[in-house]
Amino acid sequence: MRSNRYLIAGLGNPEAKYEQTRHNVGFMFVDWLADYHGTIFTSTKHQSLTTNIRLGTARVTLLKPQTFMNRSGRSVASLMHFWDMDPSNLMVVHDDIDMHPGRVKLVEGGGTGGHNGIRSIVADLGTRDFFRLKIGVGRPGTGGIHPDMEVDKYVLAKFSAAELEHIKERFEEMASGLGDFIRGDVSQAMTRLNAIK
């Protein structure tokens, strides 16, 4: 039986220059979630910024690694080990360049998809068996998206105002799907979240 403690880790890079960049969409969602629940990130333990919210009877820790993307696993694994938390109670929120902007997908396990943050978490946890909430940001060169921009520059570039609004419009429905997940209805969470196109 799953415990009543969960970790939602939004991935991104610290420092103001990375705010509202495509690679920081995980930070953006957990920031929105914290604000929605009337809290702010204050704790600086585990090489991260964290805060806690309640969803029903569950205690949910929101985490933003402060290690930079390529070393995200350090902070995630540190807190997971501290709470002796099962990987099935971890959800990592991150950008995905292979999905069109604004599409959302919840998956369990699987490969890293070339994402350095996920690769770091897999390495430090020693398992792939955790949930990933992917937010599409598009790939340059497909669908008319910045055909001449290299991938590494594209993900570190800021969203346009229209793109940012398009992404943020999904956050409330994503929070509803997160609620299904926390209540233990993973199937309903996937149905709800994977319908966000």
N, C-alpha and C positions, 0 to 999 in steps of 0.2 A: 504493500500500500504506500502511495506517495505521501511524503510528509507535508506539513502545512507551511513550509518555508520555501520561497522561490527566489531565484535571482534572474533579473532581467538586465542584461548587459548591452548597452548601446555602444557601438564602436565608432571611433573617430580619432582625430588628432587634437591634443590640447593646443593652446595658444590662439590668440584672437585672429591671426591671419588665416586660420583654417575654418573659422565660423561660416556657416551656410555654404560650405563646399559640398560637392556630391559625396565625397568620402566620409563626410560627417553626418550623414542623414540618420545614423543610429543615435548619435548624440542628440540630434534635433528631436527625435521621437521621445526619448526618455526625458528630455528637458520639458517637452510639452506635457508628458504624463505626470511629471512631478508638479508642474504648475496647475494642471487640472485637479490634482488632489491636494492642492494648497500647501505644498512643501517645497523646499529648496535643497540643493546639494550642499552639505556642510561637512560631513566626515571626510577626512583625508587619509584614512587607513588603507592598507592593501594596495598602495600605489594607485589610488583611484579617488574619485569623488563619489560618495554614496548618499542615499537617503532612503527612508523606508515609508511604504504606504500599506494600507490595509485594503484587501479586496475580499469582501465577505469575512470569513474567519482566517484567511491566509495572510501571513506576513510576507510582503514582497519587498526585496531590496533592489533598488535601481542603482546601476553602477556605470560610471564612465571611466575607463582606464586612462591614466595620465602618463602612460609609458610610450606613447606613439603607437600607431597602428600595428607595426611589425612585431611589437612585443606585448600585444593585448593579453596574451595568455598568462603573463605573470600576475596581473592583478586579479583576473578571473579565477585562476587556479588557487591563488592565495586565499581568497574569500571562500571559495568552494571547500577547500580543505579545512579552513577555520571552523566552518559550520558543519563539516562532515556531510555535505549535501550530495545527494544522488544526481548524476548528470541529467537524468530525465526531468529534473526541476530547474534546469537552466534553459533560458531562451536568450539567444544572441541576436540582436537587431543590427543589420548591416546593409550596405549598398550592394547592388548586383548590376553589373554592366550588361549582362546578357538578357535582361528583361527591359521592356520599354518603360520609359519614365512614368512612375505612378503605379505600375503594377505591383501587387503584393503577393507573397507566397510564403506559407509556413511549411517547413519540411523537418523531418527528423533524421539525423544522421546524414550519411552520404559523403561525397568528396568535398574538397575545399573550394572548388570552382576557381582556383587561382587567386583566391582572396587571402592576402597576407595576414590579416587579423584572424581569420578562421584557422589558417594554417598554424599560427602561433598558439591558439587555444587548444587545438587538437594535440599539438606537441606537448604542451604543459599539463594538460589533463590526462593525456595518455589514452584518450578515447574520442570517437566521433559521435558517440551516442548522446547527443544533446540536440535541442531544437534550435532552428535558425529561422528568423523572421526576415525575409529578404525584401528589400524595397528597390524596385527597378529605377535605374538612373539613365539607362540607355548606353549604347556603345557608339563611339565616334565612327562615322563612316556608314552607319546603317540608318535607314529611315530619314535621311537628310540631316542627321545630327553631326555637326562640326566635322565634316569629312577630312579636313586637313590637320586635325588635332591629335597628337599622340595620346594614348590611353592614360599614361601616368599624369600628364598635364590636365587632361580632361577631368579626371576624378578629383583633382586638387583645385579645380576651378570652381568659382561660386555659381550657384544656380542663378538664372535670370529671375526677375520678379515674377514672371508668369509661371516659370517652372516651380518656383518655391511655393506659390499659392496652390498649384496643382498637387504637389506632394502633400502639403499640410491639410488639404481637404480630405485626405484619406485617414488622418490620425484618429478622428473620433471613432470611425468604424473599426480601425485597428485596435483601439482600446476595448471595444466591445468583444472582438475576437480574443483578445488577451484575457478578458473576464471569463470566457468559455474555457480557455486553457487552464486557468487557475482553478476553476471549479471541477476540473478533471474530465471535461468533455472535449478531448482532443479532436475527435472527429468533427464535432460542430465547429470548433475553432478553425480547423482546416477548411471546412465548407465555407464559412463566413469570410475568412481572410483570403482564400484563394479565388474568391469571386470578385475581389477588388482588382479591376482591370485598368 
